[in-house]
Amino acid sequence: APREGPSPPQCNGGSPQMVYGSRGEQVKPRVWSLQPGVDEDDGIYVFSDALLRPLRFTAVEDTELEADDGGWVSARVFELEAPGLREARMAFNCEEVYRKMAEAGVLNRGSDCDAHQGTFDLTAASNRIPYIWSLPHFYLVETADSTQHPRSNLIGLVTPTGPRYRSMMVVEVESGKILQSMAKEQISVRLYKDERNYFFTKHKAVVIPLYWKFDTKNVTIAEKASLAGFQGSFQGLHAGFIACVALGAASLLAALFFGMLLYRENALQSVEEKRKKIQ
């Protein structure tokens, strides 16, 4: 770094990068019936092996899945949306003054500084090959200028809509067991314009998709039946708890009522005795 600065900050702008999030099998369970659980959380974190960071999935709806014995399993659906992609972005210290320092090997610049919103730069983890991670067909990718969007420089890519492009998790509300996971990603390669290589002077800067990766997991029908029974036992406990609370409240009201009657009777008896003494 030059003597006059800027001095290189620590990794992630001085903030440690926390490693947390589910591996795709389990999230926070509910320990007892009145404790906040998955059905009250607006988001869960799932660790991405490709990005080596947690991704926040947002709750979108509640649903029920049919079990083998005719029962139903209550669950909540979570989806990877734009806010989760923004939260996962490593874009600290993206000022242009840090670029040369980063190119010289001083790791003080966010790894996603030159990537569009919704894309992630995998160059550092790919032997300096400029791979780019995104959702399929650059779903949820945002740019300030529409002409700079990755799809605008390619032919044949449709505008992504519908569940085909969405990454989702379906979570059982009591145990936190992930019943279904549909993780989708696209790996692309960035082509630069560079005067140092003749080939790279003959094309414009584009990001070309290489392949999609779909990772889908489902629990077995037997596991759904077991979870349906598990939920039924919690519903029975919850109903019993409500019944006990209602009975306790009724008993308390009855005790107060009889206490008031006894107090009134004692008060009347005391007044009567005082009248007799006065006479």
Secondary structure, DSSP 8 states (H G I E B T S, - for coil): --TTS-----GGGG-------B-SSB----SSTTS--GGG-SEEEEEETTTTEEEEEEEEEEEEEE-TTS-EEEEEEEEE-HHHHHHH----S--GGGHHHHHTT---S-TTTTS-BT-EE-GGGTTT--EEEESGGGTT-B-SSGGGSGGGG-SS-----SGGG--EEEEETTT-BEEEEEEEEEEEEEE---TTSSGGGSS--EEEEEEEEEEEEE--HHHHHHHHHHHHHHHHHHHHHHHHHHHHHHHHHHHHHHHHHHHHHHHHHHHHHHHHHH-
